[in-house]
C-alpha cells in the first residue's frame, strides 16, 4: 500500500476532519481545540518508555522463538506508510469532538443528557471499531474504547492535545514496527 493509494481512499475523511476543526474554531467551542504542551511532553516521555518496552518484547520474542507470533499481530501496521500517521487527526475530529460539542449543547440540566451522550459515544465506538477491522476483530473491539477515552481527555486537555498525541503514537508505532519487520 502506497501513500498515494491511502490518500485516494482517505482524503474525504481528512477534508471532513479539517472542516470539523474549522467549524469548531469559529464556534463558541473553540477552546476544545486547545493544545496543552506539558501533556504533549509527558506523552512523548511515555512513548519513549513504550518504545523501549516494544524493543524488549521483540528482542525476547525473537530469542524465545516467538517472533512469528508477534509478527502476525503487528504485520498490518507494517504496510502503512509512516506519513499517514500525520493524518489521524481526522479520527478524533470526527468521532469524539462532535460528541463533546453535542454534550455541551444539551446542557447540564437535562435528565436525558447522559443517555443521549452515551448513545452517541456508542455509535462512534462502533464506527471507529469498524474502521479498524483490518487490524483484526479483537484489535478493532479494543480500539473502539479509544472513543470514550478521547471524549473525556479531549474535554480535559483539549482535542488539539489529543490529536497531537494520537499522531505521535501512530508515528512511533509504525516506525517501530517497520524497524522490526522492514
C-alpha positions as CSV (number, residue, x, y, z in Angstrom):
1,X,0.0,0.0,0.0
2,X,1.4,3.4,-1.0
3,X,0.8,6.8,0.4
4,X,-1.0,7.7,-2.9
5,X,-3.3,4.7,-2.6
6,X,-4.2,5.6,1.0
7,X,-4.6,9.3,0.1
8,X,-7.1,8.3,-2.7
9,X,-9.2,6.4,-0.1
10,X,-8.8,8.7,2.9
11,X,-8.9,12.3,1.5
12,X,-12.6,12.7,2.1
13,X,-12.1,11.9,5.8
14,X,-9.1,14.2,6.1
15,X,-11.2,17.0,4.5
16,X,-14.1,16.4,6.8
17,X,-11.8,16.4,9.8
18,X,-10.3,19.7,8.7
19,X,-13.8,21.1,8.1
20,X,-14.9,20.0,11.6
21,X,-11.9,21.7,13.2
22,X,-12.5,24.9,11.2
23,X,-16.2,24.9,12.3
24,X,-15.2,24.3,15.9
25,X,-12.5,27.0,15.7
26,X,-15.1,29.6,14.6
27,X,-17.7,28.4,17.1
28,X,-18.3,29.0,20.8
29,X,-16.5,25.7,21.4
30,X,-13.1,27.0,20.1
31,X,-11.3,26.1,23.3
32,X,-11.9,22.4,22.6
33,X,-9.1,22.7,20.1
34,X,-6.5,23.9,22.6
35,X,-3.1,22.3,23.0
36,X,-1.5,21.8,26.4
37,X,2.2,21.4,25.6
38,X,3.0,20.0,29.1
39,X,0.7,17.0,28.4
40,X,2.2,16.5,25.0
41,X,5.7,16.4,26.6
42,X,4.5,13.9,29.2
43,X,3.0,11.8,26.4
44,X,6.3,11.9,24.5
45,X,8.1,10.6,27.6
46,X,5.5,7.8,27.9
47,X,6.0,6.9,24.3
48,X,9.8,6.6,24.9
49,X,9.0,4.0,27.6
50,X,6.5,2.2,25.4
51,X,9.1,2.1,22.5
52,X,11.7,0.7,24.8
53,X,9.3,-2.0,26.0
54,X,8.4,-2.8,22.5
55,X,12.1,-3.3,21.6
56,X,12.4,-5.5,24.6
57,X,9.4,-7.6,23.7
58,X,10.6,-8.0,20.1
59,X,14.1,-9.0,21.3
60,X,12.9,-11.5,23.9
61,X,10.3,-13.0,21.5
62,X,13.0,-13.5,18.9
63,X,15.3,-15.2,21.4
64,X,12.5,-17.5,22.6
65,X,11.3,-18.3,19.0
66,X,8.0,-16.5,19.2
67,X,8.8,-13.8,16.7
68,X,6.3,-15.2,14.1
69,X,3.5,-14.9,16.8
70,X,4.4,-11.3,17.4
71,X,4.8,-10.6,13.7
72,X,1.4,-11.9,12.9
73,X,-0.3,-9.4,15.2
74,X,1.6,-6.4,14.0
75,X,2.1,-7.1,10.3
76,X,-0.9,-4.9,9.4
77,X,0.8,-1.8,10.7
78,X,3.9,-2.5,8.7
79,X,2.1,-1.9,5.4
80,X,1.0,1.6,6.4
81,X,3.3,4.4,5.2
82,X,4.6,6.4,8.2
83,X,3.3,9.7,6.6
84,X,-0.3,8.5,7.2
85,X,0.3,8.8,10.9
86,X,0.3,12.6,10.5
87,X,-3.3,12.5,9.2
88,X,-5.0,10.6,12.0
89,X,-6.3,13.9,13.5
90,X,-9.5,13.3,11.5
91,X,-10.4,10.3,13.7
92,X,-10.5,12.5,16.8
93,X,-12.2,15.4,14.9
94,X,-15.0,13.3,13.6
95,X,-15.5,10.6,16.3
96,X,-15.1,12.3,19.7
97,X,-15.2,16.1,19.2
98,X,-18.7,16.2,17.8
99,X,-20.0,14.2,20.8
100,X,-18.3,16.6,23.2
101,X,-20.0,19.5,21.4
102,X,-23.3,17.7,21.4
103,X,-22.9,17.1,25.2
104,X,-22.3,20.8,25.7
105,X,-25.2,21.8,23.6
106,X,-27.5,19.5,25.6
107,X,-26.7,21.5,28.7
108,X,-26.2,20.1,32.2
109,X,-29.8,20.4,33.4
110,X,-31.4,17.8,31.1
111,X,-32.1,14.5,32.8
112,X,-31.7,12.6,29.5
113,X,-28.4,14.2,28.6
114,X,-26.4,11.2,29.8
115,X,-28.5,8.8,27.8
116,X,-28.1,10.8,24.6
117,X,-24.4,11.4,25.1
118,X,-23.8,7.7,25.8
119,X,-25.8,6.6,22.8
120,X,-23.7,9.0,20.6
121,X,-20.5,7.6,22.2
122,X,-21.7,4.1,21.5
123,X,-22.4,4.9,17.8
124,X,-19.0,6.5,17.4
125,X,-17.3,3.5,19.1
126,X,-18.9,1.2,16.6
127,X,-17.9,3.4,13.7
128,X,-14.3,3.7,14.9
129,X,-14.0,0.0,15.7
130,X,-15.4,-1.0,12.2
131,X,-12.8,1.3,10.6
132,X,-10.0,-0.7,12.3
133,X,-11.2,-4.2,11.5
134,X,-8.2,-4.6,9.1
135,X,-6.2,-5.0,12.3
136,X,-8.3,-7.9,13.4
137,X,-11.6,-8.2,15.3
138,X,-10.0,-8.2,18.8
139,X,-7.9,-5.1,18.0
140,X,-11.0,-3.3,16.5
141,X,-13.0,-4.1,19.6
142,X,-10.2,-2.8,21.9
143,X,-9.7,0.3,19.8
144,X,-13.4,1.2,19.9
145,X,-12.7,2.1,23.6
146,X,-10.5,4.9,22.4
147,X,-13.6,7.0,21.8
148,X,-14.9,7.3,25.4
149,X,-11.3,7.9,26.5
150,X,-10.8,10.6,23.8
151,X,-14.2,12.1,24.6
152,X,-13.1,12.6,28.2
153,X,-9.5,13.6,27.6
154,X,-10.4,16.0,24.8
155,X,-12.6,17.9,27.2
156,X,-10.0,17.9,29.9
157,X,-6.8,18.8,28.0
158,X,-8.1,19.8,24.6
159,X,-8.7,17.9,21.4
160,X,-5.7,19.6,19.9
161,X,-3.6,17.9,22.5
162,X,-5.3,14.6,21.9
163,X,-4.8,14.9,18.2
164,X,-1.1,15.6,18.5
165,X,-0.6,12.7,20.9
166,X,-2.6,10.4,18.7
167,X,-0.4,11.3,15.7
168,X,2.8,10.8,17.8
169,X,1.6,7.4,19.0
170,X,0.8,6.2,15.5
171,X,4.0,7.5,14.1
172,X,6.1,5.9,16.8
173,X,4.2,2.6,16.4
174,X,4.5,2.5,12.6
175,X,8.2,3.3,12.7
176,X,8.9,0.7,15.5
177,X,7.0,-2.0,13.5
178,X,8.8,-1.1,10.3
179,X,12.1,-1.2,12.1
180,X,11.5,-4.8,13.2
181,X,9.6,-6.1,10.2
182,X,11.1,-3.8,7.5
